[in-house]
């Protein structure tokens, strides 16, 4: 039941984010969108380094299967595979990233201009591939039995979904395609993570710890890639670099603080 609620929440927020630009784009500045992206990237990076990777290694070395161990190189390769997959997809133009630049005319009328090399379909596919990896992480975390940490990862993913969905909607807003195709692209993107969450949960619930740990580490690799690539353009920009770094660090520290608080509460509950 918890997974259904999480999947439903992800779907609704992704849907709202995807259709949001039609109403909110004129009111949302480029800097504000960069801030949201930076904070969500920090949350995603911290969730990978503080929760998903440690939990994946913990399951691999002390899992439910008696006597189960996995070679460290295999575990590292799982992380690398997730990172490399996103890198390869980006190289072939099926990436997750969309860069928005909002320019203002001298007359005072603003408009958004989106620089992109791809069609709406390619962008939707790229975003959906990463959305599936998000669902893989949430489903694997839930199967591991660490419900509280699974929810924490889900929160980080949900927050990161909003600017990603908004980017897709903003891209679609400037594409010369009919509204039906735009709606289908946004809905497909919104459905990808919930389907992956439920599918992963059902599949890994009957799988060995070996595959649960590998799935978590693979998704962590995609998290690390997306969290860094999302913010690199803004960080390399002299005008936005320092502010972007602050936003990423703020997001990471926020996640770390919540993580430590939850960990302390769980330790206290186990002691009683």
C-alpha positions as CSV (number, residue, x, y, z in Angstrom):
1,X,0.0,0.0,0.0
2,X,2.9,2.4,0.8
3,X,4.3,1.8,-2.7
4,X,1.0,2.6,-4.3
5,X,0.8,5.9,-2.4
6,X,4.4,6.8,-3.3
7,X,3.9,5.9,-6.9
8,X,0.6,7.9,-7.1
9,X,2.3,10.9,-5.5
10,X,5.2,10.8,-8.0
11,X,2.7,10.5,-10.9
12,X,0.6,13.5,-9.8
13,X,3.6,15.8,-9.1
14,X,5.2,14.8,-12.4
15,X,1.9,15.5,-14.2
16,X,1.6,18.9,-12.5
17,X,5.2,19.8,-13.3
18,X,4.8,18.8,-16.9
19,X,1.7,20.9,-17.6
20,X,2.8,23.7,-15.2
21,X,4.7,25.8,-17.8
22,X,1.5,26.7,-19.5
23,X,0.4,28.6,-16.4
24,X,3.6,29.3,-14.5
25,X,6.3,29.9,-17.1
26,X,5.7,33.7,-17.4
27,X,6.1,34.0,-13.6
28,X,9.1,31.7,-13.1
29,X,12.5,33.3,-13.8
30,X,15.4,31.4,-15.2
31,X,17.3,32.0,-11.9
32,X,14.5,30.5,-9.8
33,X,14.4,27.4,-12.0
34,X,18.2,27.0,-11.6
35,X,17.8,27.3,-7.8
36,X,15.1,24.6,-7.7
37,X,17.3,22.4,-10.0
38,X,20.4,23.0,-7.8
39,X,18.6,22.1,-4.5
40,X,16.9,19.0,-6.0
41,X,20.3,17.9,-7.5
42,X,21.9,18.2,-4.0
43,X,19.1,16.1,-2.5
44,X,19.5,13.5,-5.2
45,X,23.3,13.4,-4.8
46,X,23.0,13.1,-1.0
47,X,20.4,10.3,-1.3
48,X,22.8,8.3,-3.5
49,X,25.9,8.8,-1.4
50,X,24.2,8.6,2.1
51,X,21.4,6.1,1.6
52,X,21.4,4.1,-1.7
53,X,25.1,3.2,-2.0
54,X,25.6,2.3,1.7
55,X,22.4,0.3,1.8
56,X,23.4,-1.5,-1.4
57,X,26.7,-2.5,0.0
58,X,25.1,-3.4,3.4
59,X,22.7,-5.7,1.7
60,X,25.5,-7.3,-0.4
61,X,27.7,-8.0,2.6
62,X,25.1,-8.9,5.3
63,X,21.9,-9.7,3.4
64,X,19.1,-12.1,4.1
65,X,20.8,-14.9,2.1
66,X,22.9,-17.0,4.5
67,X,26.6,-16.8,3.6
68,X,26.0,-14.4,0.7
69,X,28.9,-12.2,-0.4
70,X,29.6,-10.4,-3.6
71,X,32.9,-9.2,-5.0
72,X,33.5,-5.5,-4.4
73,X,34.4,-5.0,-8.0
74,X,31.0,-6.3,-9.0
75,X,29.3,-3.8,-6.7
76,X,31.5,-1.0,-8.0
77,X,30.7,-2.1,-11.6
78,X,27.0,-1.8,-10.9
79,X,27.4,1.8,-9.9
80,X,29.6,2.4,-12.9
81,X,27.1,0.7,-15.2
82,X,24.3,3.1,-14.1
83,X,26.6,6.2,-14.6
84,X,27.8,4.9,-18.0
85,X,24.3,4.1,-19.2
86,X,23.2,7.7,-18.7
87,X,26.5,9.0,-20.3
88,X,26.0,6.8,-23.4
89,X,22.4,7.9,-23.7
90,X,23.4,11.5,-23.4
91,X,26.1,10.9,-26.1
92,X,23.5,9.5,-28.5
93,X,21.2,12.4,-27.9
94,X,18.7,10.5,-25.7
95,X,19.6,12.6,-22.7
96,X,17.6,13.7,-19.7
97,X,18.8,17.3,-19.7
98,X,17.1,20.3,-21.2
99,X,18.6,23.8,-20.8
100,X,16.2,26.7,-20.5
101,X,17.1,30.2,-21.1
102,X,14.6,33.0,-20.5
103,X,15.3,36.3,-22.3
104,X,13.6,39.6,-22.0
105,X,12.9,41.9,-24.8
106,X,13.8,45.5,-24.5
107,X,10.0,46.3,-24.7
108,X,9.6,44.6,-21.4
109,X,7.9,41.5,-22.7
110,X,9.5,38.2,-21.6
111,X,9.6,34.9,-23.2
112,X,11.3,31.6,-22.7
113,X,13.6,30.3,-25.3
114,X,14.7,26.7,-25.1
115,X,18.0,25.5,-26.8
116,X,17.8,21.9,-27.8
117,X,19.1,19.5,-30.4
118,X,16.3,17.0,-30.1
119,X,12.6,16.4,-30.8
120,X,10.0,16.3,-28.1
121,X,9.8,12.5,-28.5
122,X,13.6,12.0,-28.0
123,X,13.6,14.3,-24.9
124,X,10.6,12.5,-23.4
125,X,12.4,9.1,-24.0
126,X,15.5,10.4,-22.3
127,X,13.7,11.8,-19.3
128,X,11.7,8.6,-19.0
129,X,14.8,6.4,-19.0
130,X,16.1,8.3,-16.0
131,X,12.6,8.2,-14.4
132,X,12.7,4.4,-14.7
133,X,16.0,4.4,-12.8
134,X,14.4,6.6,-10.1
135,X,11.7,4.0,-9.8
136,X,14.3,1.2,-9.6
137,X,15.9,2.9,-6.6
138,X,12.7,3.5,-4.7
139,X,11.4,0.0,-5.4
140,X,14.7,-1.6,-4.4
141,X,14.9,0.5,-1.2
142,X,11.4,-0.6,-0.2
143,X,12.2,-4.3,-0.8
144,X,15.3,-4.0,1.3
145,X,13.1,-3.5,4.4
146,X,14.4,0.0,5.2
147,X,11.0,1.7,4.9
148,X,12.0,5.0,6.4
149,X,15.1,5.4,4.2
150,X,13.1,4.2,1.2
151,X,10.6,7.0,1.8
152,X,13.5,9.5,2.2
153,X,14.9,8.4,-1.2
154,X,11.4,8.7,-2.6
155,X,11.1,12.3,-1.3
156,X,14.4,13.3,-2.9
157,X,13.3,11.7,-6.2
158,X,9.9,13.4,-6.1
159,X,11.4,16.8,-5.5
160,X,13.8,16.2,-8.4
161,X,11.0,15.1,-10.6
162,X,9.3,18.5,-10.5
163,X,12.0,20.6,-12.2
164,X,12.6,17.7,-14.7
165,X,8.9,17.6,-15.5
166,X,8.7,21.4,-15.7
167,X,11.7,21.3,-18.2
168,X,9.8,18.8,-20.3
169,X,6.7,21.0,-20.3
170,X,8.7,24.1,-21.1
171,X,10.4,22.3,-24.0
172,X,7.0,21.2,-25.2
173,X,5.6,24.7,-24.9
174,X,8.1,25.9,-27.6
175,X,7.7,22.9,-29.9
176,X,5.6,23.2,-33.0
177,X,3.5,20.1,-32.3
178,X,-0.1,19.6,-31.5
179,X,-1.3,19.6,-27.9
180,X,-2.3,15.9,-28.1
181,X,1.3,14.8,-28.7
182,X,2.5,17.1,-25.9
183,X,0.0,15.7,-23.5
184,X,1.0,12.1,-24.4
185,X,4.7,12.9,-23.9
186,X,4.1,14.4,-20.4
187,X,1.8,11.6,-19.4
188,X,4.3,8.9,-20.5
189,X,7.0,10.7,-18.6
190,X,4.8,11.0,-15.5
191,X,3.9,7.3,-15.6
192,X,7.4,6.0,-16.1
193,X,8.6,6.3,-12.5
194,X,5.4,4.9,-10.8
195,X,5.4,1.9,-13.2
196,X,9.1,1.3,-12.4
197,X,8.5,1.6,-8.7
198,X,5.7,-1.0,-8.6
199,X,7.4,-3.2,-11.2
200,X,10.7,-3.2,-9.3
201,X,9.0,-3.8,-6.0
202,X,7.1,-6.9,-7.4
203,X,10.2,-8.3,-9.1
204,X,12.8,-7.8,-6.4
205,X,10.4,-8.9,-3.7
206,X,11.1,-12.5,-4.8
207,X,14.7,-11.9,-5.9
208,X,17.9,-12.6,-4.0
209,X,19.8,-10.0,-2.1
210,X,22.4,-10.1,-4.8
211,X,20.0,-8.6,-7.3
212,X,18.5,-6.1,-4.8
213,X,21.9,-4.7,-4.0
214,X,23.0,-4.5,-7.6
215,X,19.7,-2.8,-8.6
216,X,20.2,-0.2,-5.8
217,X,23.8,0.5,-6.8
218,X,23.0,0.7,-10.5
219,X,20.3,3.3,-9.8
220,X,22.8,5.2,-7.5
221,X,25.1,5.5,-10.5
222,X,22.3,7.2,-12.5
223,X,21.6,9.5,-9.5
224,X,25.2,10.6,-9.3
225,X,25.3,11.3,-13.1
226,X,22.1,13.2,-13.2
227,X,22.8,15.2,-10.0
228,X,26.2,16.4,-11.4
229,X,25.2,17.0,-15.0
230,X,22.1,18.9,-14.1
231,X,24.1,21.6,-12.3
232,X,27.4,21.7,-14.3
233,X,26.2,24.2,-16.9
234,X,25.1,26.7,-14.2
235,X,28.2,26.1,-12.1
236,X,30.5,26.8,-15.1
237,X,28.6,30.0,-15.8
238,X,30.5,32.9,-14.2
239,X,27.2,34.7,-13.5
240,X,25.4,31.8,-11.8
241,X,28.3,29.5,-10.6
242,X,28.6,30.5,-6.9
243,X,24.8,30.6,-6.4
244,X,24.4,27.2,-8.0
245,X,27.1,25.7,-5.8
246,X,25.3,27.1,-2.7
247,X,22.0,25.6,-3.9
248,X,23.5,22.2,-4.4
249,X,25.2,22.2,-1.0
250,X,22.0,23.5,0.6
251,X,20.1,20.6,-0.9
252,X,22.7,18.0,0.2
253,X,23.0,19.4,3.7
254,X,19.2,19.4,4.1
255,X,19.0,15.8,3.1
256,X,21.9,14.9,5.4
257,X,20.3,16.6,8.4
258,X,17.0,14.8,7.8
259,X,18.8,11.5,7.3
260,X,20.7,11.9,10.6
261,X,17.6,12.9,12.4
262,X,15.7,9.8,11.1
263,X,18.7,7.6,11.9
264,X,18.7,8.9,15.5
265,X,15.0,8.3,15.9
266,X,15.3,4.7,14.6
267,X,18.2,4.0,16.9
268,X,16.2,5.3,19.9
269,X,13.2,3.2,18.9
270,X,15.4,0.1,18.5
271,X,16.9,0.7,22.0
272,X,13.5,0.5,23.7
